[in-house]
Amino acid sequence: MQRVKLFKGLECELDRLEQQINDWAESEGVKILQINSSIASQSYNPSAKSGSSLQGNIGVSSDVLITALYEK
């Protein structure tokens, strides 16, 4: 039976997210069939001063969502 597992992380921590996925797959003994990912286009920094440039408002890492299709 095929199943889906979701992983969420930050673009600045992709190595950690990759390790988390690999550790999960190994510990659960699953066969990953397909991996898809999406990343938020840009994250808004709510602590940036009003009226500052758009570049100044983008200061935090974007969210990354990984979808793994697997079989156990």
A tleap script that builds the chain and sets N, CA, C and O, in Angstrom:
source leaprc.protein.ff14SB
mol = sequence {
  NMET GLN ARG VAL LYS LEU PHE LYS GLY LEU
  GLU CYS GLU LEU ASP ARG LEU GLU GLN GLN
  ILE ASN ASP TRP ALA GLU SER GLU GLY VAL
  LYS ILE LEU GLN ILE ASN SER SER ILE ALA
  SER GLN SER TYR ASN PRO SER ALA LYS SER
  GLY SER SER LEU GLN GLY ASN ILE GLY VAL
  SER SER ASP VAL LEU ILE THR ALA LEU TYR
  GLU CLYS
}
set mol.1.N position { 0.831 -1.173 0.000 }
set mol.1.CA position { 0.000 0.000 0.000 }
set mol.1.C position { 0.880 1.242 0.000 }
set mol.1.O position { 1.859 1.309 0.743 }
set mol.2.N position { 0.544 2.212 -0.815 }
set mol.2.CA position { 1.298 3.457 -0.874 }
set mol.2.C position { 0.776 4.440 0.169 }
set mol.2.O position { -0.422 4.509 0.444 }
set mol.3.N position { 1.698 5.187 0.732 }
set mol.3.CA position { 1.379 6.176 1.767 }
set mol.3.C position { 2.098 7.481 1.456 }
set mol.3.O position { 3.004 7.522 0.624 }
set mol.4.N position { 1.682 8.545 2.136 }
set mol.4.CA position { 2.289 9.865 1.978 }
set mol.4.C position { 2.776 10.352 3.334 }
set mol.4.O position { 2.097 10.174 4.346 }
set mol.5.N position { 3.949 10.964 3.351 }
set mol.5.CA position { 4.507 11.566 4.563 }
set mol.5.C position { 4.939 12.983 4.202 }
set mol.5.O position { 5.581 13.198 3.174 }
set mol.6.N position { 4.587 13.949 5.049 }
set mol.6.CA position { 4.952 15.345 4.829 }
set mol.6.C position { 6.061 15.751 5.790 }
set mol.6.O position { 6.073 15.356 6.955 }
set mol.7.N position { 6.989 16.548 5.276 }
set mol.7.CA position { 8.068 17.116 6.076 }
set mol.7.C position { 8.074 18.614 5.835 }
set mol.7.O position { 7.929 19.064 4.699 }
set mol.8.N position { 8.240 19.386 6.898 }
set mol.8.CA position { 8.278 20.848 6.768 }
set mol.8.C position { 9.566 21.356 7.386 }
set mol.8.O position { 9.988 20.890 8.445 }
set mol.9.N position { 10.184 22.314 6.716 }
set mol.9.CA position { 11.409 22.905 7.233 }
set mol.9.C position { 11.608 24.288 6.661 }
set mol.9.O position { 10.703 24.867 6.060 }
set mol.10.N position { 12.797 24.809 6.854 }
set mol.10.CA position { 13.160 26.133 6.347 }
set mol.10.C position { 14.243 26.005 5.288 }
set mol.10.O position { 15.068 25.092 5.335 }
set mol.11.N position { 14.234 26.925 4.337 }
set mol.11.CA position { 15.215 26.856 3.255 }
set mol.11.C position { 16.645 26.988 3.758 }
set mol.11.O position { 17.571 26.513 3.101 }
set mol.12.N position { 16.842 27.616 4.893 }
set mol.12.CA position { 18.197 27.760 5.433 }
set mol.12.C position { 18.666 26.502 6.157 }
set mol.12.O position { 19.822 26.419 6.571 }
set mol.13.N position { 17.770 25.514 6.312 }
set mol.13.CA position { 18.103 24.284 7.027 }
set mol.13.C position { 17.868 23.049 6.161 }
set mol.13.O position { 17.433 22.013 6.665 }
set mol.14.N position { 18.150 23.148 4.874 }
set mol.14.CA position { 17.869 22.036 3.969 }
set mol.14.C position { 18.683 20.785 4.296 }
set mol.14.O position { 18.178 19.671 4.156 }
set mol.15.N position { 19.919 20.951 4.724 }
set mol.15.CA position { 20.739 19.786 5.089 }
set mol.15.C position { 20.100 19.010 6.236 }
set mol.15.O position { 20.065 17.780 6.217 }
set mol.16.N position { 19.594 19.732 7.236 }
set mol.16.CA position { 18.950 19.095 8.375 }
set mol.16.C position { 17.666 18.394 7.941 }
set mol.16.O position { 17.380 17.289 8.403 }
set mol.17.N position { 16.896 19.020 7.065 }
set mol.17.CA position { 15.659 18.423 6.568 }
set mol.17.C position { 15.946 17.155 5.765 }
set mol.17.O position { 15.248 16.150 5.906 }
set mol.18.N position { 16.962 17.210 4.936 }
set mol.18.CA position { 17.366 16.033 4.162 }
set mol.18.C position { 17.762 14.883 5.084 }
set mol.18.O position { 17.370 13.738 4.859 }
set mol.19.N position { 18.531 15.187 6.112 }
set mol.19.CA position { 18.945 14.170 7.072 }
set mol.19.C position { 17.742 13.593 7.809 }
set mol.19.O position { 17.684 12.389 8.057 }
set mol.20.N position { 16.789 14.441 8.156 }
set mol.20.CA position { 15.579 13.983 8.840 }
set mol.20.C position { 14.808 12.986 7.977 }
set mol.20.O position { 14.339 11.962 8.475 }
set mol.21.N position { 14.678 13.282 6.696 }
set mol.21.CA position { 13.957 12.398 5.771 }
set mol.21.C position { 14.699 11.071 5.631 }
set mol.21.O position { 14.086 10.006 5.699 }
set mol.22.N position { 16.002 11.133 5.437 }
set mol.22.CA position { 16.798 9.901 5.302 }
set mol.22.C position { 16.750 9.052 6.565 }
set mol.22.O position { 16.623 7.830 6.487 }
set mol.23.N position { 16.849 9.691 7.728 }
set mol.23.CA position { 16.781 8.963 8.995 }
set mol.23.C position { 15.421 8.294 9.169 }
set mol.23.O position { 15.341 7.146 9.604 }
set mol.24.N position { 14.355 9.012 8.828 }
set mol.24.CA position { 13.005 8.452 8.934 }
set mol.24.C position { 12.858 7.239 8.017 }
set mol.24.O position { 12.369 6.194 8.446 }
set mol.25.N position { 13.277 7.371 6.763 }
set mol.25.CA position { 13.131 6.274 5.801 }
set mol.25.C position { 13.896 5.036 6.268 }
set mol.25.O position { 13.397 3.916 6.162 }
set mol.26.N position { 15.094 5.241 6.779 }
set mol.26.CA position { 15.901 4.114 7.246 }
set mol.26.C position { 15.306 3.471 8.495 }
set mol.26.O position { 15.224 2.246 8.587 }
set mol.27.N position { 14.890 4.296 9.454 }
set mol.27.CA position { 14.366 3.747 10.710 }
set mol.27.C position { 13.033 3.030 10.524 }
set mol.27.O position { 12.730 2.081 11.247 }
set mol.28.N position { 12.242 3.478 9.563 }
set mol.28.CA position { 10.937 2.862 9.305 }
set mol.28.C position { 11.016 1.730 8.285 }
set mol.28.O position { 10.060 0.970 8.127 }
set mol.29.N position { 12.136 1.614 7.601 }
set mol.29.CA position { 12.307 0.565 6.607 }
set mol.29.C position { 11.380 0.725 5.409 }
set mol.29.O position { 10.844 -0.253 4.889 }
set mol.30.N position { 11.197 1.966 4.980 }
set mol.30.CA position { 10.289 2.229 3.861 }
set mol.30.C position { 11.056 2.385 2.556 }
set mol.30.O position { 12.253 2.672 2.546 }
set mol.31.N position { 10.340 2.189 1.465 }
set mol.31.CA position { 10.889 2.421 0.138 }
set mol.31.C position { 10.243 3.695 -0.393 }
set mol.31.O position { 9.035 3.737 -0.625 }
set mol.32.N position { 11.052 4.728 -0.583 }
set mol.32.CA position { 10.523 5.992 -1.103 }
set mol.32.C position { 10.353 5.854 -2.609 }
set mol.32.O position { 11.293 5.505 -3.324 }
set mol.33.N position { 9.149 6.132 -3.079 }
set mol.33.CA position { 8.822 6.016 -4.497 }
set mol.33.C position { 8.979 7.337 -5.232 }
set mol.33.O position { 9.375 7.369 -6.397 }
set mol.34.N position { 8.664 8.428 -4.538 }
set mol.34.CA position { 8.719 9.740 -5.188 }
set mol.34.C position { 8.814 10.819 -4.109 }
set mol.34.O position { 8.244 10.696 -3.024 }
set mol.35.N position { 9.546 11.868 -4.440 }
set mol.35.CA position { 9.676 13.024 -3.553 }
set mol.35.C position { 9.311 14.275 -4.361 }
set mol.35.O position { 9.793 14.465 -5.478 }
set mol.36.N position { 8.461 15.114 -3.788 }
set mol.36.CA position { 8.126 16.417 -4.379 }
set mol.36.C position { 8.364 17.480 -3.320 }
set mol.36.O position { 8.249 17.220 -2.122 }
set mol.37.N position { 8.692 18.665 -3.772 }
set mol.37.CA position { 8.912 19.742 -2.816 }
set mol.37.C position { 8.338 21.046 -3.346 }
set mol.37.O position { 8.162 21.238 -4.549 }
set mol.38.N position { 8.057 21.922 -2.412 }
set mol.38.CA position { 7.658 23.280 -2.780 }
set mol.38.C position { 8.253 24.221 -1.742 }
set mol.38.O position { 8.439 23.862 -0.580 }
set mol.39.N position { 8.539 25.411 -2.187 }
set mol.39.CA position { 9.126 26.425 -1.316 }
set mol.39.C position { 8.299 27.691 -1.464 }
set mol.39.O position { 7.893 28.056 -2.567 }
set mol.40.N position { 8.056 28.350 -0.352 }
set mol.40.CA position { 7.327 29.610 -0.392 }
set mol.40.C position { 8.140 30.597 -1.223 }
set mol.40.O position { 9.366 30.635 -1.125 }
set mol.41.N position { 7.464 31.383 -2.029 }
set mol.41.CA position { 8.184 32.281 -2.941 }
set mol.41.C position { 9.092 33.248 -2.200 }
set mol.41.O position { 10.255 33.411 -2.570 }
set mol.42.N position { 8.581 33.886 -1.165 }
set mol.42.CA position { 9.391 34.753 -0.322 }
set mol.42.C position { 8.672 34.901 0.996 }
set mol.42.O position { 7.443 34.861 1.050 }
set mol.43.N position { 9.425 35.072 2.044 }
set mol.43.CA position { 8.830 35.264 3.360 }
set mol.43.C position { 8.917 36.733 3.738 }
set mol.43.O position { 9.924 37.397 3.495 }
set mol.44.N position { 7.861 37.214 4.325 }
set mol.44.CA position { 7.777 38.604 4.754 }
set mol.44.C position { 8.299 38.735 6.173 }
set mol.44.O position { 7.941 37.941 7.042 }
set mol.45.N position { 9.127 39.714 6.411 }
set mol.45.CA position { 9.694 39.959 7.726 }
set mol.45.C position { 8.841 41.010 8.441 }
set mol.45.O position { 8.981 42.200 8.158 }
set mol.46.N position { 7.964 40.602 9.359 }
set mol.46.CA position { 7.066 41.563 10.009 }
set mol.46.C position { 7.786 42.553 10.911 }
set mol.46.O position { 7.200 43.571 11.280 }
set mol.47.N position { 9.029 42.294 11.278 }
set mol.47.CA position { 9.762 43.217 12.149 }
set mol.47.C position { 10.470 44.325 11.374 }
set mol.47.O position { 11.055 45.226 11.976 }
set mol.48.N position { 10.421 44.264 10.035 }
set mol.48.CA position { 11.054 45.318 9.226 }
set mol.48.C position { 10.290 46.624 9.402 }
set mol.48.O position { 9.075 46.609 9.603 }
set mol.49.N position { 10.983 47.740 9.331 }
set mol.49.CA position { 10.370 49.053 9.514 }
set mol.49.C position { 9.431 49.370 8.358 }
set mol.49.O position { 9.696 49.030 7.205 }
set mol.50.N position { 8.348 50.017 8.690 }
set mol.50.CA position { 7.378 50.423 7.679 }
set mol.50.C position { 8.034 51.411 6.717 }
set mol.50.O position { 8.803 52.275 7.139 }
set mol.51.N position { 7.736 51.285 5.450 }
set mol.51.CA position { 8.279 52.188 4.449 }
set mol.51.C position { 9.643 51.781 3.937 }
set mol.51.O position { 10.172 52.414 3.023 }
set mol.52.N position { 10.223 50.740 4.505 }
set mol.52.CA position { 11.526 50.301 4.010 }
set mol.52.C position { 11.341 49.569 2.688 }
set mol.52.O position { 10.223 49.213 2.313 }
set mol.53.N position { 12.419 49.354 2.007 }
set mol.53.CA position { 12.341 48.710 0.697 }
set mol.53.C position { 11.846 47.271 0.828 }
set mol.53.O position { 11.895 46.677 1.906 }
set mol.54.N position { 11.374 46.730 -0.276 }
set mol.54.CA position { 10.920 45.344 -0.288 }
set mol.54.C position { 12.059 44.426 0.118 }
set mol.54.O position { 11.848 43.452 0.840 }
set mol.55.N position { 13.263 44.731 -0.341 }
set mol.55.CA position { 14.428 43.908 -0.006 }
set mol.55.C position { 14.629 43.851 1.499 }
set mol.55.O position { 15.015 42.809 2.029 }
set mol.56.N position { 14.376 44.947 2.195 }
set mol.56.CA position { 14.531 44.975 3.649 }
set mol.56.C position { 13.463 44.170 4.360 }
set mol.56.O position { 13.677 43.707 5.480 }
set mol.57.N position { 12.319 44.000 3.723 }
set mol.57.CA position { 11.225 43.251 4.328 }
set mol.57.C position { 11.398 41.748 4.176 }
set mol.57.O position { 10.751 40.973 4.881 }
set mol.58.N position { 12.256 41.335 3.272 }
set mol.58.CA position { 12.460 39.901 3.060 }
set mol.58.C position { 13.728 39.511 3.788 }
set mol.58.O position { 14.836 39.715 3.291 }
set mol.59.N position { 13.552 38.948 4.971 }
set mol.59.CA position { 14.730 38.650 5.755 }
set mol.59.C position { 14.706 37.319 6.458 }
set mol.59.O position { 15.698 36.914 7.065 }
set mol.60.N position { 13.596 36.642 6.384 }
set mol.60.CA position { 13.507 35.348 7.046 }
set mol.60.C position { 13.456 34.249 6.002 }
set mol.60.O position { 13.036 34.474 4.867 }
set mol.61.N position { 13.881 33.076 6.386 }
set mol.61.CA position { 13.899 31.950 5.452 }
set mol.61.C position { 12.483 31.518 5.083 }
set mol.61.O position { 11.566 31.588 5.901 }
set mol.62.N position { 12.321 31.078 3.856 }
set mol.62.CA position { 11.028 30.594 3.387 }
set mol.62.C position { 10.787 29.171 3.864 }
set mol.62.O position { 11.723 28.414 4.120 }
set mol.63.N position { 9.521 28.829 3.974 }
set mol.63.CA position { 9.139 27.469 4.338 }
set mol.63.C position { 9.345 26.537 3.156 }
set mol.63.O position { 9.169 26.923 2.001 }
set mol.64.N position { 9.719 25.305 3.465 }
set mol.64.CA position { 9.874 24.253 2.463 }
set mol.64.C position { 8.967 23.094 2.890 }
set mol.64.O position { 8.975 22.687 4.052 }
set mol.65.N position { 8.201 22.577 1.958 }
set mol.65.CA position { 7.350 21.427 2.206 }
set mol.65.C position { 7.787 20.298 1.301 }
set mol.65.O position { 7.836 20.451 0.081 }
set mol.66.N position { 8.108 19.154 1.905 }
set mol.66.CA position { 8.534 17.959 1.159 }
set mol.66.C position { 7.427 16.901 1.311 }
set mol.66.O position { 6.970 16.611 2.417 }
set mol.67.N position { 7.019 16.348 0.189 }
set mol.67.CA position { 6.039 15.267 0.192 }
set mol.67.C position { 6.724 14.000 -0.292 }
set mol.67.O position { 7.274 13.963 -1.393 }
set mol.68.N position { 6.690 12.973 0.526 }
set mol.68.CA position { 7.308 11.694 0.175 }
set mol.68.C position { 6.210 10.659 -0.028 }
set mol.68.O position { 5.391 10.424 0.860 }
set mol.69.N position { 6.202 10.044 -1.209 }
set mol.69.CA position { 5.322 8.917 -1.486 }
set mol.69.C position { 6.142 7.673 -1.228 }
set mol.69.O position { 7.235 7.529 -1.775 }
set mol.70.N position { 5.630 6.761 -0.398 }
set mol.70.CA position { 6.431 5.607 -0.008 }
set mol.70.C position { 5.579 4.355 0.146 }
set mol.70.O position { 4.352 4.418 0.217 }
set mol.71.N position { 6.262 3.218 0.195 }
set mol.71.CA position { 5.669 1.922 0.491 }
set mol.71.C position { 6.384 1.325 1.680 }
set mol.71.O position { 7.592 1.490 1.845 }
set mol.72.N position { 5.637 0.638 2.494 }
set mol.72.CA position { 6.237 -0.027 3.649 }
set mol.72.C position { 6.300 -1.507 3.399 }
set mol.72.O position { 6.774 -2.257 4.253 }
savepdb mol mol.pdb
quit
